[in-house]
Amino acid sequence: MNKITPFFISCILLFGATACQNPPARTSADAPNTTAEQVTQAPSAQATEAALKDAQSEIRKKQLNADIRAREQRNNQLNDGSATKRAARDIESEVRSKLEANIPNGHLTVAASEDGTVTISGTVAKKDQLAKIDTLPKEIKGVTKIVNKATVEQTKS
């Protein structure tokens, strides 16, 4: 029994450490895995079409807005509505939802830090969508700085 106890404790710790890893939030399945990845190649037409239909559906927009509202309400209850001391994953999720709802065909990855700095990378279809990346995240409580590494996707000729 004494030999099996450390084994179980090790398994629990290993499982806990693996489950606590927090990958960056992505607006689509084929968005970059990290914000450090530079993406210049446009995603396939099938992937773009599927993401566009999902992002533009009224149900999905309602889901995204409900997610933002729920996180804001939780922040108001637990953090007295303070923009400081917000969890990076909450900021990440809200920014990702905001971008997904407002930038169709965007393949973006969002990473946030505890100090409110949000890094966004990936590709968008048009220049005006690229400009939205600088303004939309500022609407989220707790965002202090935006690092925009996104690019306009290269059209295939």
Secondary structure, DSSP 8 states (H G I E B T S, - for coil): -TTHHHHHHHHHHHHHHHHT----EESSTTS-SSTT----S---HHHHHHHHHHHHSHHHHHHHHHHHHHHHHHHHHHSTT-SSS--HHHHHHHHHHHHHHHSTT-EEEEEE-TTSEEEEEEEESSHHHHHHHHHGGGGSTT--EEEEEEEE-----
